Structures are given as structure tokens and as C-alpha cells.
Amino acid sequence: MTFVCYVGLELYAGFREALPRSVRVGWDWVQGILACAGAVWGWGVQRRGMADPPVPAQARAGKRDQVGRSAGLAVAGRFLVLVAAPVLPAVPAFGVGWLGAAFTVREYPSEVGARRWPAGR
């Protein structure tokens, strides 16, 4: 998470250098607010995803669908980072919130779904 935030801030710093001095302070405040909102939003997205865990068949189907799209999404993500440089601090902040929620829960959704599945038979 630290490395992703570092890269995001460095890309943003390169964009920031092109801004006029009078605009930089206001733009930095906007980015700080967006970064805080992104962290909270990421936390909420992850927690909602963990509230209703999938059954094993749904998890397998989702993973199978995800693997087929991963190569195209990885290439598209590189271009998205370049286009999103003006608001880049909010993107890693979303990831930090999302991962923070994933690391602070007691158990993963797949574990809960797998445990509930035999009991529901």
C-alpha cells in the first residue's frame, strides 16, 4: 500500500509542477479532501462486499470470470493512471481504504461462505 501511494503521489507531483503557483494550494486541498473521501469510500465498498459472502459455486464462477479479463484490465489500467494524474491521490487512497478493511476483518468472505454452505443443506 505504501508503494502504491508513493507512486501515486509522485505522478501527482509531476502534474502539480505544471500548475500555476496560485492554483496549487487550492488544488492540493481538493486532492486531500478527495483522498480522504476515497479512503472512506474504499473501506465502505470492501465492508459491503464482505457483508454477504458468496457460496463456493459463486466464488468459483466469479474467479473464473475475473481471470479471463485480467490481462486486458492490466493494460487498460496503465493508460488510466496517466489520464488520472490530476486526481491520482484519491485512487491510492481508495485502495488503502479497501485493503485496510480487508486486513482488519476477522475472517475472509470465502471462509464464511464455505462454512455456511454445508450448514444450509
Summary of the structure (lengths in Angstrom):
residues: 121
radius of gyration: 18.4
end to end distance: 39.9
largest distance: 65.2
contacts: 319
relative contact order: 0.20
helix: 85%
strand: 0%
